[in-house]
Amino acid sequence: MSIKMHGSEKALLLKEKFMAEIARHPAFKLSDIHDLSKDELRERTMEKFASMVYFVTNESLETFQLRMQLIGIADPSFWTRFGVAYGLFLGALRSGATPNQLSYWIDRGVLGLNGVIGCFAMTELAHGSNVAGLETTATFDRGSDEFIIHTPHLGATKWWIGGAASTATHAAVFAQMIVDGKKYGVKTFVTQLRDTKTFTLMPGVTIGDIGKKMGRDGIEDNGYIQFTYVRVPRAHMLMKHTQVSRDGVVSEPPLAQLTYGALLGGRTSMVTDSSNSAKKALTVAVRYAAVRRQFSSGKNELETQLLDYPIHQRRLMPLVAQAIAIGFTGLRLQTMYEDMTQALDTMEPSDPNLHDILDKLKETHATSAGLKAFCTWACLDTIDKCRQSCGGHGYSAYSNFPLMYADFAVQCTWEGDNTILSLQAGRSLVGAWGAAIKGKKLAPGVAYLNDSSIRTAKSNSSLDLSDIQRAWNCVAFNVIKKAAEEYVALLKSGKTKDEAMERCSQSRFIAAKLHTIGYIFRLFKEAVEEMEVNEESKMLRTVARLYGLWQIEEQQGYFLKYGYFDATQIDKVQENVDALCAEVRSVAIPLIDSFALSDHIINSPLGKWDGSVYESYFAQVQAANPLPKEHPYFNRLIKPLLERQNEDMEDPESAMGLDDELKEMEDDRKGE
Amino acid sequence: MSIKMHGSEKALLLKEKFMAEIARHPAFKLSDIHDLSKDELRERTMEKFASMVYFVTNESLETFQLRMQLIGIADPSFWTRFGVAYGLFLGALRSGATPNQLSYWIDRGVLGLNGVIGCFAMTELAHGSNVAGLETTATFDRGSDEFIIHTPHLGATKWWIGGAASTATHAAVFAQMIVDGKKYGVKTFVTQLRDTKTFTLMPGVTIGDIGKKMGRDGIEDNGYIQFTYVRVPRAHMLMKHTQVSRDGVVSEPPLAQLTYGALLGGRTSMVTDSSNSAKKALTVAVRYAAVRRQFSSGKNELETQLLDYPIHQRRLMPLVAQAIAIGFTGLRLQTMYEDMTQALDTMEPSDPNLHDILDKLKETHATSAGLKAFCTWACLDTIDKCRQSCGGHGYSAYSNFPLMYADFAVQCTWEGDNTILSLQAGRSLVGAWGAAIKGKKLAPGVAYLNDSSIRTAKSNSSLDLSDIQRAWNCVAFNVIKKAAEEYVALLKSGKTKDEAMERCSQSRFIAAKLHTIGYIFRLFKEAVEEMEVNEESKMLRTVARLYGLWQIEEQQGYFLKYGYFDATQIDKVQENVDALCAEVRSVAIPLIDSFALSDHIINSPLGKWDGSVYESYFAQVQAANPLPKEHPYFNRLIKPLLERQNEDMEDPESAMGLDDELKEMEDDRKGE
């Protein structure tokens, strides 16, 4: 089971190896993390950073990616901090630099951080999602063969720049390129921030600390940067796509580059991370529910395990099913993506299949926008529901839920705000719909749009995996149709394309949501159907049914509206979900164990593998809160309060004079 | 408008007065709160505490309650800290002490904290919701006329006790009373924890700090307490209900006391607090959306205000409507509750109306359980949606959303876990249903269950307030019927009452949810319909329609299932919600202003009243994060990294030897 969930035995073994390694590494101590100060957290992050450099330069990419995936679960803060230097800065070089530029920066030490520590300076105070609207300028100075990087006003201050506050020596700065007074749009300029020997700021560079955030305080290192006429050599502009010659001649690429790949990789990893983080929270909540007892049932002395209450099963089992479904989706997405990239790489431009593969890539790219949104939302929701399911103890920092929530919350915002990404997915579905009615054969992810008979399909009442799949295809078809027809009607009424898209945004959003849930279900179903039939795959089929039917229950309005199920069948769905929750509960503990997360990684006494919840919790609380030798403010604050005499006070009536005050305020107001 | 929202002009004026007072009080400084350490937060909390003692002893209860309501919005941490001493400890004395006992404790200084600072020691490590299952014991020792308070094992440790860690001198300890070997259930014993002169712990009392929590760190003062055979005089047992004589004769009350009142008061204040906290978050999000611009629409140079995007209106306007709806619900609940208590107080036991009033009180009590649950959930959800609607800046601590979320989250758990409370409400609805079919006339809150024609009602397509009200009555009727019928069927199949209730818990939950939303809508509708017709009340009618229709959209499955609306009408509902969002957006800024929350209270630069978002945000970030004089870890960590030579490393292949390791792990595993 565990091997299936991890994709391969090798992946599982590697995970166990990495878990054992970090459990023993002092920099990766987790149990004291809740009580560290901002400065202590930062310093420890930097220690981890240094400890990872060895692996990044020596391990295969595949192995290192698995390592980072694990780090992402154990320590999201650090994962981000590392991702900034490698994913973003190095990614910017890889996608934007010419081969010569790339080898220049690698020679200067970008890979091993020996010479250059990079950061990624895109976002500005007043501009996030709209990259084309960034306001930092890069003006070409022909005389010196340099660009002049400048922050024209406060709103153009680079903001949130991870690693800038106290670590980075260089930044990939995104700025509006201006040559001879003409604007050419946003390009990237590698700009030195600090002297690598003394670490003093370069002339014209102002850097400050962004300060406290909701979570991921290990990257407190987020900074802001203002440039005041900072000069960089022309050669430090990344010129793979747009080139500027010594004479200031600008050559722009004939076509916008194919950037699907880069975004798709990030989104796939966020889908996987959503599953992993949800599994971490669920490991704690399910184990706790197996230990915690509450209210005795009649004569039996022992109180009932929380997990045996139907409502508690309802709270957790669908979330377990969802986390597993998203996990398999992530695995398949990864494989699909690798297959497509490989096919593209080895294919000749004349290959007749090229177009199909590109279509598939484009479709997966659009779907991945929706997946990123709905999977991160689902995970955030799961973490908070797990916290609530542990009652008061879930509110203790040592349960680790507060940190999990705070760390994860940003996933709904960065790399594209979830709502905006959902609308992008919806826009693409509207487009796919248009292509389908023109008779075009669509890519697999949206192929159900080619089959218009699905629109009026009815359930055969079996509620089996095929029935559920047809149900999702039916409602997704209908809600996409609704959004597309609204869009067309708006166009006909004279709106521009952009206006029409804005006006139908609620319907686009719903289309993206139902398509995405159906897509997750389909990938999960395919994964379990490919397995050989045995106890494990039977259990996963049960889990898949629970996921599909629970989501139908959640979105029941659409199934009734489009007539796939009638009211009686919807009641049957609820009964089935009740029964499936009980069935999954009976294997909940082995299922949770197959997530293979060590006590060190989950870092919560409530989820201790051996069930020693209260003992571990008490020990951790004691260790984290040693008694002070002396009361910090008894003499200054408490003693005077306790020993105070009431007679010290003035007569309350005259002292308060409340009604006079209110009268005066009212008069003031009337006089205004 | 603002007066209407605050219930009276006096309430609004008082709020403005209190806001002005705390804005100038150094202990209530809020802007630096995100960067204070645990110890600093605690000390400041104690300063606030001392500053409030004057008001509690001198202000009228009504005025002081309004003062605390405001404090609850500005500083939830402190509000809790204060509530522990006054609401809980004093509340325990009021409800449990005889008149003589009460005056004894008041003479010892309970009110002014001059002599006694109390805390409320109910919850134990292993017991929260199930108070009857508490395991601390209080054994009567006839010889010395004392009770011996004892913690028998770790799970019985008093846990989460607010104020215990470093402030309280006494505790109201809930313990199983044992007299002559017989257990009499949980009673309350006022137990001294610390010497009031020296503050040293009393013999046998062990106290520790519970440490870091998700939020409300100003009450870090949560402690745990273990008692090792601690003796308290018999007279310190609260004896209003159960008495123990000098000879150990126990007299128990003939009937369980009527405790509706106490719980109802707390729940009403949590409904009001849900509205206020949601309004605080919405003030920030809506003002920010009016300032933030993103993407330009075509040729127009200026980018579009976020608030003008239909999807952004969809994100925020229904939440504005909901916060207002809950606010009016809170006001009416308060009035209803006061009227009922007054009626009960002045009524003779023989009064023929007594029974009606008691029924009404009972119904309101049950409904208030559902209201507490769904209003606190709605508010928590609102805070996070507001955060997300502000993009990346919502993740900054200085936006204040992270603290608002963390502080509010506990409201879903304490005073009854929301899921459990919902089920209690559902249980009472099942009971009401049973009474209705026996022909009993029900209290107003559930009177629609007396009208069985509502079950098959259909919409007249007007979608006006009456149509919406009938819609809610129709679906609530049907889902309560479903839960009740499931329950009856389970009883018939031979289940015990308790088992049957557990088995139908999902249906009970749904019944409580739909009843509660319909109830909120009804109270809001009644409030606006009582207002004289003018521009303001028209606007509030629009808000009420938005609330009712948006919630129908959210729960559309039930309206389709029970046939109140058909698919075409449901599409109309969506169109109406779109249009109403745009309409409310047009008055969004004045609506938000009428919430009357000062810049000091909202404590977020993103929501500055004058729109100076970026300037204020930048200034706050700078003030909170002064540049360090020296880099904290450049020499220790960064310099060695930057100046490292790659040649220092061993040959990567042999160093890694990864495949050998994995082989070994696999062999180990197979050998198991």
Interface residues (C-beta under 8 A of the other chain):
Chain A: E9 K10 L13 L14 E16 K17 H34 D35 S37 K38 D39 R42 E43 M46 E47 F49 A50 V53 Y54 T57 N58 E59 T63 G109 G112 L113 N114 G115 I117 T123 L125 A126 H127 G128 S129 N130 G133 L154 G155 T157 W159 W160 S166 T167 T169 T196 F199 G208 D209 I210 G211 K212 K213 M214 G215 Y224 R292 R293 Q294 F295 S296 S297 G298 E303 Y309 P310 I311 R314 R315 L380 D384 R387 Q388 G391 G392 G394 Y395 S396 A397 Y398 F401 P402 Y405 A406 A409 V410 C412 T413 W414 D417 N418 T419 L423 T496 D498 E499 E502 R503 S505 Q506 S507 F509 Q555 Q556 G557 F559 L560 K561 Y562 A567 I570 Q574 D578 Y614 E615 Y617 F618 V621 Q622 A624 N625 L627 H631 P632 Y633 F634 L637 I638 K639 P640 L641 L642 E643 R644 Q645 N646 M649 P652 A655 M656 L658 E661 L662 M665 E666
Chain B: E9 K10 L13 L14 E16 K17 H34 D35 S37 K38 D39 R42 E43 M46 E47 F49 A50 V53 Y54 T57 N58 E59 T63 G109 G112 L113 N114 G115 I117 T123 L125 A126 H127 G128 S129 N130 G133 L154 G155 T157 W159 W160 S166 T167 T169 T196 F199 G208 D209 I210 G211 K212 K213 M214 G215 Y224 R292 R293 Q294 F295 S296 S297 G298 E303 Y309 P310 I311 R314 R315 L380 D384 R387 Q388 G391 G392 G394 Y395 S396 A397 Y398 F401 P402 Y405 A406 A409 V410 C412 T413 W414 D417 N418 T419 L423 T496 D498 E499 E502 R503 S505 Q506 S507 F509 Q555 Q556 G557 F559 L560 K561 Y562 A567 I570 Q574 D578 Y614 E615 Y617 F618 V621 Q622 A624 N625 L627 H631 P632 Y633 F634 L637 I638 K639 P640 L641 L642 E643 R644 Q645 N646 M649 P652 A655 M656 L658 E661 L662 M665 E666
